[in-house]
Amino acid sequence: MVEVKNFVQGETGEWEVIIGLEVHAQVASQSKLFSGASAKFGGEPNSQVSLVDAGMPGMLPVINQYCVEQAVRTGLALGAEINLVSIFDRKNYFYPDLPQGYQISQYSDPIVGRGDLLVEVDSGYTRKIGITRLHLEQDAGKSMHDQHPNKTFVDLNRSGIALMEIVTEPDLRSAEEAGAFMAKLRAILRYVGTCDGNMEEGSMRCDANVSVRRPGEPYGTRCEIKNLNSIRFLMRAIDYESGRQVRLIEAGGSIDQETRLFNPDLGETKSMRSKEDSHDYRYFPDPDLLPLRLDSDWVAGLRERLPELPDAKAERFVKHYELTEYDAGVLTSETERATYFEEVAKGRDSKQVANWVIGELLGRLNREGISIERSKVGAAGFGKLLDLISQGVVSNSLAKKVLDEMFSTGEEAAVIVERKGFSQVSDEKQIEKYVQKVLDENLEKVEEFKNGKDKLLGFFVGQVMKLTGGKANPQMVNKILRDLLSK
């Protein structure tokens, strides 16, 4: 790991940005943390609410063992300490979408303790980010301000849904590092199946604590930016907020500890309320829930059954498939990508597969904003396209056109090649006629080539491919061109 100094340049010198994240990840579970109500996304308002979720008098919470298991599996995947004894607390505050008047959470004794996450930053370095804890808590409901001109409605479908709050140390030093951390964390959660990571649906969101200081000085006053539901918004919010704090301090002002919201349309953070400290919530152990005690053998069994994680898979891809570290990292950044690649790579040139998946398929998916599992081009169909290239049926350039058709229609590659007449011309005599025609029409350039201007070979190849509509076998074109030009 390389020690990188990320400083922001202000009017009066350099500033260091200090960032800590609080990530709320919805536990992948059929039911809620303390009730049997459905945790499915997208139900009609208030259609998935039990008496416990609604805070009715006398209703007692009952812990969902599967949610506990999911939290422990996440902690193990993060290499963190698993606390065999943890306590649920009441976090007291009042808000319309919190029917109990408190949130059942964990504070001093969480289910998962300290851990570390290695993060690869696109700038070309790796950072170790400390994880303070992971605790289980129930989500609040949702206040709906856009249903009536002067009334606020409340939907309690989310009330009681199980969340894992993953809190980092203030180890992040730039928006880029924060974005890389979120991407890596989301990949791990998806690999182990403990959270689907769909930020647009609210099943994973993030609060960012941001402060600035002169290099080497104590931490400054932090502001918390709430409910960031995309990695891009997280990075934009951090960049704006750090710049705002630097400008304010340099102008002679001071930073108030407060909670702020990010407006993605304006690209700005706005003050929401003064920031509470832990004592403001009056935490105390929930009297309706006994301490949670885990069996060490049970935890060990969960550890043994963990799937192959992104770092281990990337290392295997480098060794087994002889990929570059970069390609292995891209392919293993999402479990669906890794599975797709391995299915296509069976019995094929793994480097060619990696180049086509990363350079062609992922490029198209990114432009359209589609995930690989939703692509119309399945692994089997993609592999058949690569087989057509290897068999000399289509050239690389024609294969890209075929992929465009597959991407939009879902048709098989062979069907598209037949329908479009994309079959590669590999008849030597036919190609020689095309090559001779190009040479006859460019006699001056032929002389230049023979006088040592070797780069003109690419020009001749391009003219032949243009003449044949990209159908000529490029290897044969090169060979025939060299033969004829050497005479």
Beta strands, then each sheet from edge to edge (+ up, - down):
strand 1: 7-10
strand 2: 13-26
strand 3: 85-86
strand 4: 89-92
strand 5: 102-105
strand 6: 115-121
strand 7: 125-138
strand 8: 142-144
strand 9: 153-155
strand 10: 162-168
strand 11: 204-213
strand 12: 223-228
strand 13: 258-263
strand 14: 268-274
strand 15: 284-285
strand 16: 292-293
sheet 1: 1+ 2- 10+ 7- 6+
sheet 2: 1+ 2- 11+ 12- 13- 14+
sheet 3: 3+ 16-
sheet 4: 5+ 4- 15+
sheet 5: 8+ 9-
end
